[in-house]
Structure formats: structure tokens, C-alpha cells
């Protein structure tokens, strides 16, 4: 039913992702330090500059991260060979027909990654996240309109951003300026959450979950920007996964779990009403249907868990899910078959 990438391409993608994760650990300058907060364990790179001790956030503890920290010396010794290997892997992916991204988007994503946006909790959402599932799921997209976009949406939790006690470097205002992005004025002139590239209409927007009745503007301390808060977003960006932007030597970013992305699209499609929102709602439904079809074959347990979790949030979520599924009878039948 789905046009899948070859086993060679699928293996190359996952090898590339592992290599980039290894590379991220080799950038540690000092001593990995363990910090426990609210029952979770976080790792920081502690190093001294003069008489000051600095801490740079590495990531939340996982078995994979712990293994990489323990193998830090060996990883550093193989850095150059891994770089050459990544270039070869990118060549394989291009030859296998991976969409990748255009040069403008790829260079910007790489710069944001180097500044620490994704290390510090930033998660790519929207259609760019959908495109990045191509490698994670090993499915060929072609050039369907449901995968076409210009805007880049990045979301993060406000409380996590504050708790990390680390910031991007260089500041995002400088990064955006280097790519000819100018801040878009908001109703509150002191808060900036959107940038538009001056030579075209490419937009970068920062978002955060709303836990209040109103969807206002909230600060993201670690990223040094403000963000538009949105309902339903906390469900989407919980427990994100690593993904690779196929550009040059690859850039490591974060995206939502594909099963949560698919279910979230069912919800937001019902929120959109009239005009341009109708076109966006149709795109939401197309993306949801595409992913649910794949996930029902490859990851049915994870898909069902995401669906059950969303319905358990409350009656309003159930109503939105049901309203969209009524418009997608094939998808509704797939979900019914899983329960």
C-alpha cells in the first residue's frame, strides 16, 4: 500500500542518526555531571572558565545517553572517521530518493541545531516534522502537497525551558539575523515569537503549550525568545524523538512521536473553521490518514496507546477526535480495529 524506502536506505538513515547522537556527546568540554529534579535525571557538561564553573545541558538520562557518556573517550577518537561516514550515508540517502530539505531550510535548521535549540528542548512541529518522518518510518513521500511547506514551527515547554538553566549560543536573534530574518511585530511590541525572512515569505514561529484558558504569549528562557501558547500542544510534544535533517552532513533535531503527531492532527483539524483554515484542516486530515495507515501496520501498539491517551484527556478531545474521524471513515475503521 505504501511506497517504502529500501532496507539499505532505512539502515543508512538510522546509522546517520546514531552517528549524529554520538557526535553530540563528543562536544562535551568538561565533566559530565548528574542532576536530579522532580524524579528525573538530567546530565550537564561542567567545565571551568577562569574561576567560574559553567554548566551546559546535555540531555535527560536515557540508557542510550548513559552508554555514550561512558564511551566518551572512544567516541572522541573516532570523530573524523564518523564525519566522513556521515557524508557517505547522506550520499546513499540522496541516491535512494530521500526528499531531504532545500538549501535555505537545511542551512537554517543546521544553524539552529548548532546554537542548541533542539538540545534545549526545541521540537520541530507542523509539516516539517511530518516530512522528517520519512526517515524514521522508512516511507517514501514523493512530492504530494501534504508534505509541502515553507514555514518552520518550533515548540518547547515553558517550564522545561526555565528549569534547564542553560541558553542557546549564539542568541537566536543573531542566528535569525544571519539568515536575513526580521522579527514580526506583535500586538505587544516587546514580545517577539515570529520571524519572517526579508527576501521571501518564509516564516519561523515559536510555540509553547497553553495550560490556561487563554492562548497568550509566554517566554522560553532557554531559547531566549517568546512563544505563542496553544492548547493541545502539550500532548503533541511530550517525549519527542530524534530525527535527522538530510542536508550536508546531517543535522540532529527533535520531532514529536509520529503516533502523537497523527492523533494531534485529528484534533486540530476539527478546530479549524472556514477560509484558509479549511485548506489547513484538509492538510491535517491527509497527514493524519497517511501516518495512521503506516503506523497501524508498523506500530499498532504505539498508535493505540496515543489514541487512548488523547481520548482520556476529556470530553472535548473525544468530540474533536470523533468529528474528524466521521469525515475519515477509512481511518475510523482502522482505529476501531485496534481497540
BELUR-V493074 format. One record per backbone hydrogen bond with DSSP energy under -1.0 kcal/mol. CO is the residue of the C=O (numbers start at 1). NH is the residue of the N-H. If there is no record, write none. Layout:
# BELUR-V493074
co | nh
CO | NH
CO | NH
This chain:
# BELUR-V493074
co | nh
3 | 140
6 | 10
7 | 11
8 | 12
9 | 13
10 | 14
11 | 15
12 | 16
13 | 17
14 | 18
15 | 19
16 | 20
17 | 21
18 | 22
19 | 23
20 | 24
21 | 25
22 | 26
25 | 28
31 | 46
33 | 44
35 | 42
37 | 40
40 | 37
41 | 61
42 | 35
43 | 58
43 | 59
44 | 33
45 | 56
46 | 31
47 | 54
49 | 52
52 | 49
54 | 47
56 | 45
59 | 43
62 | 66
63 | 67
64 | 68
65 | 69
66 | 70
67 | 71
69 | 72
71 | 75
72 | 76
73 | 77
74 | 78
76 | 79
78 | 82
79 | 83
80 | 84
81 | 85
82 | 86
83 | 87
84 | 88
85 | 89
86 | 90
87 | 91
88 | 92
89 | 93
90 | 94
91 | 95
92 | 96
93 | 98
94 | 97
102 | 106
103 | 107
104 | 108
105 | 109
106 | 110
107 | 111
108 | 112
109 | 113
110 | 114
111 | 115
112 | 117
115 | 169
116 | 120
117 | 122
118 | 121
123 | 155
126 | 130
127 | 131
128 | 132
130 | 133
131 | 134
132 | 136
133 | 137
134 | 139
138 | 5
144 | 147
145 | 148
152 | 205
153 | 125
154 | 207
155 | 123
157 | 161
158 | 162
159 | 163
160 | 164
171 | 175
172 | 176
173 | 177
174 | 178
176 | 181
177 | 180
180 | 198
182 | 196
188 | 191
192 | 226
193 | 206
194 | 184
195 | 204
196 | 182
197 | 200
202 | 197
203 | 152
204 | 195
205 | 154
206 | 228
207 | 156
208 | 230
216 | 229
218 | 227
220 | 224
220 | 225
222 | 168
225 | 220
227 | 218
228 | 208
230 | 210
232 | 236
233 | 237
241 | 255
243 | 253
245 | 247
245 | 251
247 | 250
251 | 245
253 | 243
254 | 124
255 | 241
257 | 261
258 | 262
259 | 263
260 | 264
261 | 265
262 | 266
263 | 267
264 | 268
265 | 269
268 | 272
274 | 277
275 | 278
276 | 280
277 | 281
278 | 282
279 | 283
280 | 284
281 | 285
282 | 286
283 | 287
284 | 288
285 | 289
286 | 290
287 | 291
288 | 292
289 | 293
290 | 294
291 | 295
292 | 296
294 | 298
295 | 299
299 | 303
300 | 304
301 | 305
302 | 306
303 | 307
304 | 308
305 | 309
306 | 310
307 | 311
308 | 312
310 | 313
314 | 318
315 | 319
316 | 320
317 | 321
318 | 322
319 | 323
320 | 324
321 | 325
322 | 326
324 | 327
328 | 332
329 | 333
330 | 334
331 | 335
332 | 336
333 | 337
